[in-house]
Amino acid sequence: MNKFHAKSITIDNITFRSLLEGRRYSQLKLLLANGDIRDLELQPKYPLIITSLVTGETKKVGVYRADFKYYDTLEKVWVVEDTKGFMTEAAALRIKIVQALYDIEIVILTKNDV
């Protein structure tokens, strides 16, 4: 069990940290089989890199892992998703930083979306 009391689930020999994430994976598998998406990636990593305003040096301060990344063949766009039972302040800040660093939108899915 993880720190937020979510129950893990194993699907296709892949252990997901929450039932919500596992449900979304099952939905994405159907979209993949149907050809609506392609290049499904689990747990894509985004290094958190900052540049010092004083020295100009860059430093890796962490890594953000989204839940899924895939190419939407209907909309012709890359999609990055994260499933959240609830949003913590720390998670919200990491997401804002990643969106700014990589100029991407991270789609947040809750139990009402999945």
C-alpha positions, 0 to 999 in steps of 0.5 A: 500500500502506498503513502496515500492508502491507494490499493495497487493492482497488477495488470499484464504483469505491470503493477500500478500504484492505484486502482485508478491508474490501473483502470486508466491503463485498461482504457488506454489499451482499448484505445491502442488496440482500436488505433485511436492512440499509439506509442503508449509509454508508462511512467515517462520521466521528466528531469526537473532541471533549474538554472541558477539566476546567479551563476547560470549553472544548470542543476538537476533537482529531481524527476517527475514521472507522469503515469502515461504518455501517448500519441492521440492519432485522432487529434494528432497530438502527444498527450501526457496524463497523470491520475490523481486520487487527490492533488497535493500541493507538492504534486501541483507544484511539480506539475506546474514546473514540468509544464513550464520546463517542457512546454507541455500540458499534463492532463490530470484525471480523477476517479470522475474521469476514468 
